[in-house]
């Protein structure tokens, strides 16, 4: 049984289309941060800052 909003929107159909639409906003944000770097993206990074500092010393 389909559920509809007051405006007549089929809720199940919208959910199905959302699942097929690709990355969510947060997934896209995490992907961009992990692949391009940038300001305030430390929580998405797998880079060890201490290791990079050591490499730069040599």
N, C-alpha and C positions, 0 to 999 in steps of 0.2 A: 504494500500500500504506500503510495507516494505521499510525502509530506509537502505542503505548499505554504509559502508565506502569505501574509494578508494581501500582498500585491499579486499573488498568483505564481510566484517563482517556485519551480520544482527544486527543493533543497537537495535531494539525492543526485539529481542531474548536475547541479552546480558542484557538489563535492566530487563527483566523478571527473568532471572537466578540470577541476583544480589539481587532481592527482596526475592528470595527463599533461599538465601545462609546463612542467620542467621544475627548475629550482625555486624554492621559496625565497623570500626576501633575505632571511637570515642565512640560508644556505649560500646564496649568491654573495652576500657580504663576507662570509667566511672564506669562500673560494677566492674572491678578489684579494682579500687580505693575505691569504696564504701564498698566492701566486705572484703578487706584484709588490708586496710590502706596503709601507706607507705609515703615516702618523697615527698613533693610537691603535696599532694592530698587534701589539705584543702578545695578547692572549691567543691569537690565532697562529702565531709563529712557532715553529719547532726548532728554531735556531738558538744555540747556546751562546749568549753574548760573551761569556768568559772565554770560550774556545776561540771566537773570532778575534778578541783582543790579543790572545796569545799568538795567534797566527800572524797578526799585524806587527807584532814585536820583532819577528824574525825576518 
